[in-house]
Amino acid sequence: MPIIGYFRHMLNAKNVEKYYGPLQVLKGVDINIKKGEIVSIVGSSGAGKSTFLHILGTLDKPDKGEVLLNNERVDKLSGKMLAKFRNKNIGFIFQFHHLLPEFSAIENVSIPGWIAGNKKKETEARAKELLTILGLKDRLENKPNQLSGGEQQRVAVARALINNPAIIMADEPTGNLDSANAKELHQLFIDLRSQYQQTFLIVTHNEELAQLSDRILHMKDGRME
């Protein structure tokens, strides 16, 4: 259950609009998320869920509106400042794990830490700790093609956690997993919130995953219902 006393608003977006040419994909969307919450956004394909998540995660910019993460106007950041802020504060999990095939599990997890300028030894120790927590203690040196789909996605989760981000944003994280691995990932999110008060924002078609969230937000035709 939510750790209510720990909550404070840490992600806020107001009146976010996005156009692709003449097509308005987002039509004034608001969101407020508290520290330690698990929030899911659901809706049919084309509702604007992933576009909104990418804007909140600084992977895209709004045409109108504002986005604040820990009181920082992230929609105003650009270049190296934006890249540094994103690397430090936001972890991403996508439907496809996007692991680098030539690197081992521990190296894939360590990469965001190295990019942040953290010491190699300390970063690898943190990566080993996370992979052990996620049940991959014996798979540290395995490359992605030597891991199952569920194991690859857990490596991606560890990579998202390596820099202790303020929030993890997940776009259809179970979309490429079978039902057993999807259930394991659901439980993993719950455990990570319990252990680390980790905040999650999840875009999903998976009703079972959405039902485990503290709040479910519904998007339709570029608006929150």
ZIVEN-V148703 format. One record per backbone hydrogen bond with DSSP energy under -0.5 kcal/mol. NH is the residue of the N-H (numbers start at 0). CO is the residue of the C=O. Records with the same first field share a line. If there is no record, write none. Layout:
NH->CO, CO
//
This chain:
3->1
5->2
6->2, 3
9->32
10->32
11->67
12->30
13->65
15->28
16->63
17->25
19->22
22->19
23->21
24->17, 22
25->17
26->221
27->15
28->15
30->12
32->10
34->7
36->33
38->36, 199
39->214
40->201
41->39, 216
46->43
51->47
52->48
53->49
54->50
55->51
56->52
57->54
58->53
59->53
62->16
63->16
65->13
67->11
68->71
69->9
71->68
72->70
73->66, 71
74->66
75->72
76->73
80->77
81->77
82->78
83->79
84->80
85->81
86->82
87->83
88->84
89->85
90->166
92->168
94->170
100->98
102->99
104->141
105->139
107->103
108->104
109->105
110->106
112->109
113->109
114->110
115->111
116->113
117->112
122->118
123->119
124->120
125->121
126->122
127->123
128->124
129->125
130->126
131->127
132->128
133->129
134->131
135->130
138->135
139->136
141->138
143->102
145->142
146->143
151->147
152->148
153->149
154->150
155->151
156->152
157->153
158->154
159->155
160->156
161->157, 158
163->160
165->88
166->88
167->198
168->90
169->167, 200
170->92
171->169, 202
174->171
176->173
181->177
182->178
183->179
184->180
185->181
186->182
187->183
188->184
189->185
190->186
191->187
192->188
193->189
194->190
195->191
196->192
197->191
198->165
199->36
200->167
201->38
202->169
203->40, 201
206->204
209->205
210->206
211->207, 208
212->209
213->37
214->37
216->39
218->41, 216
219->222
221->46
222->219
224->217
//
